[in-house]
Amino acid sequence: MADAPMLAEGIADYLDAVRRPPEAAVSLEAARLIADRDAHRIAGPRPAGMRVTDSYVPDVAIETAVRIYRPAGDGALPAVLYLHGGGFTIGSIETYDCLAAALAKACGAVVVSVHYARLPESTPGATIAQCHGVLRWIARMADRLTIDPARIAVAGDSAGACLATHVAMRARDGDGPALIGQLLCYGVYALDPKREAYARAHDPGLPRAVIDAMIATWQDCAARDATIVRAPLNAELAGLPPAILLAAEHDPMRAEGDEFAAALRAAGVVVETRSSPGMCHGFLRAQHFSAPARAEMQWLGAAFRTLLQSTHP
């Protein structure tokens, strides 16, 4: 067995807060309920002056819950469509509330967190289309949201980073809106269970069994899609907006993040990367526990603000 990794300050406390006590195996339905019920364990006070609104985005066959975070500030702000992690199956706007609020403050942007349809009830293609529909809603509601429709980005962590870059592809391929950037954190980009890094995984935030289950669920559900949804590493990347990739030192998916950054650059996409020392997969939810995690969120926000300056001085 590999030695336990050296974690940054506060990360072990965060992991203790999200780890369920030993118990008999529970259904996915029960696991979702438990995660939402216990989300208060990692919650902290919201930033001063932040306004949070729950709303719903209607579509023909589905109504999508969203949580909108507006940091203190006047005038039309940038906007970020945020897609949470959770292995495509278990995250929610409740369990990732702390991350979305911190992202809004760090970026100085209105963040719209999406409660997308999860697997296995949905398929990858249907969920990506649903998230893209919310992105288009953000652009249509720019006046009501008091945002600048010329400064909209997508963001996601873990499974959400995979979905976010797929949404960026849909926006690029003619359905809009135009995006200024992608904020992608310790993302799932390969969806290949045979990767060598997974065999060596010793990240307490992402055990090998969880990786295998996530990829198997994606593949089973993708088989129900009418068209093929490729892993981001195998997709056409040219023409995507600039990307900011934040990785974690101990994450078994760090290597595929490096490969994805290289593939983006080879396709002509501007990329900025950082690997966070002492961090495990999922660390951005540790805002309430870890000063280093808060510092990494500040880096992400600063990178986004720099991107804004380069595109809209």
Secondary structure in CASP SS format (residue, H / E / C, confidence):
PFRMAT SS
TARGET T0000
AUTHOR 0000-0000-0000
METHOD secondary structure of the structure
MODEL  1
M C 1.00
A C 1.00
D C 1.00
A C 1.00
P C 1.00
M C 1.00
L C 1.00
A C 1.00
E C 1.00
G C 1.00
I H 1.00
A H 1.00
D H 1.00
Y H 1.00
L H 1.00
D H 1.00
A H 1.00
V H 1.00
R C 1.00
R C 1.00
P C 1.00
P C 1.00
E C 1.00
A C 1.00
A C 1.00
V C 1.00
S C 1.00
L H 1.00
E H 1.00
A H 1.00
A H 1.00
R H 1.00
L H 1.00
I H 1.00
A H 1.00
D H 1.00
R H 1.00
D C 1.00
A H 1.00
H H 1.00
R H 1.00
I H 1.00
A C 1.00
G C 1.00
P C 1.00
R C 1.00
P C 1.00
A C 1.00
G C 1.00
M C 1.00
R E 1.00
V E 1.00
T E 1.00
D E 1.00
S E 1.00
Y E 1.00
V E 1.00
P E 1.00
D C 1.00
V C 1.00
A C 1.00
I C 1.00
E E 1.00
T E 1.00
A E 1.00
V E 1.00
R E 1.00
I E 1.00
Y E 1.00
R E 1.00
P C 1.00
A C 1.00
G C 1.00
D C 1.00
G C 1.00
A C 1.00
L E 1.00
P E 1.00
A E 1.00
V E 1.00
L E 1.00
Y E 1.00
L E 1.00
H C 1.00
G C 1.00
G C 1.00
G C 1.00
F C 1.00
T C 1.00
I C 1.00
G C 1.00
S C 1.00
I C 1.00
E C 1.00
T C 1.00
Y C 1.00
D H 1.00
C H 1.00
L H 1.00
A H 1.00
A H 1.00
A H 1.00
L H 1.00
A H 1.00
K H 1.00
A H 1.00
C H 1.00
G C 1.00
A C 1.00
V E 1.00
V E 1.00
V E 1.00
S E 1.00
V E 1.00
H E 1.00
Y C 1.00
A C 1.00
R C 1.00
L C 1.00
P C 1.00
E C 1.00
S C 1.00
T C 1.00
P H 1.00
G H 1.00
A H 1.00
T H 1.00
I H 1.00
A H 1.00
Q H 1.00
C H 1.00
H H 1.00
G H 1.00
V H 1.00
L H 1.00
R H 1.00
W H 1.00
I H 1.00
A H 1.00
R H 1.00
M C 1.00
A H 1.00
D H 1.00
R H 1.00
L H 1.00
T C 1.00
I E 1.00
D E 1.00
P E 1.00
A E 1.00
R E 1.00
I E 1.00
A E 1.00
V E 1.00
A E 1.00
G E 1.00
D E 1.00
S C 1.00
A H 1.00
G H 1.00
A H 1.00
C H 1.00
L H 1.00
A H 1.00
T H 1.00
H H 1.00
V H 1.00
A H 1.00
M H 1.00
R H 1.00
A H 1.00
R H 1.00
D H 1.00
G H 1.00
D H 1.00
G C 1.00
P C 1.00
A C 1.00
L C 1.00
I C 1.00
G E 1.00
Q E 1.00
L E 1.00
L E 1.00
C E 1.00
Y C 1.00
G C 1.00
V C 1.00
Y C 1.00
A C 1.00
L C 1.00
D C 1.00
P C 1.00
K C 1.00
R C 1.00
E H 1.00
A H 1.00
Y H 1.00
A H 1.00
R C 1.00
A C 1.00
H C 1.00
D C 1.00
P C 1.00
G C 1.00
L C 1.00
P C 1.00
R H 1.00
A H 1.00
V H 1.00
I H 1.00
D H 1.00
A H 1.00
M H 1.00
I H 1.00
A H 1.00
T H 1.00
W H 1.00
Q H 1.00
D H 1.00
C H 1.00
A H 1.00
A C 1.00
R C 1.00
D C 1.00
A C 1.00
T C 1.00
I C 1.00
V C 1.00
R C 1.00
A C 1.00
P H 1.00
L H 1.00
N H 1.00
A C 1.00
E C 1.00
L C 1.00
A C 1.00
G C 1.00
L C 1.00
P C 1.00
P C 1.00
A E 1.00
I E 1.00
L E 1.00
L E 1.00
A E 1.00
A E 1.00
E C 1.00
H C 1.00
D C 1.00
P C 1.00
M C 1.00
R H 1.00
A H 1.00
E H 1.00
G H 1.00
D H 1.00
E H 1.00
F H 1.00
A H 1.00
A H 1.00
A H 1.00
L H 1.00
R H 1.00
A H 1.00
A C 1.00
G C 1.00
V C 1.00
V C 1.00
V E 1.00
E E 1.00
T E 1.00
R E 1.00
S E 1.00
S E 1.00
P C 1.00
G C 1.00
M C 1.00
C C 1.00
H C 1.00
G C 1.00
F H 1.00
L H 1.00
R H 1.00
A H 1.00
Q C 1.00
H C 1.00
F C 1.00
S C 1.00
A H 1.00
P H 1.00
A H 1.00
R H 1.00
A H 1.00
E H 1.00
M H 1.00
Q H 1.00
W H 1.00
L H 1.00
G H 1.00
A H 1.00
A H 1.00
F H 1.00
R H 1.00
T H 1.00
L H 1.00
L H 1.00
Q H 1.00
S H 1.00
T H 1.00
H C 1.00
P C 1.00
END
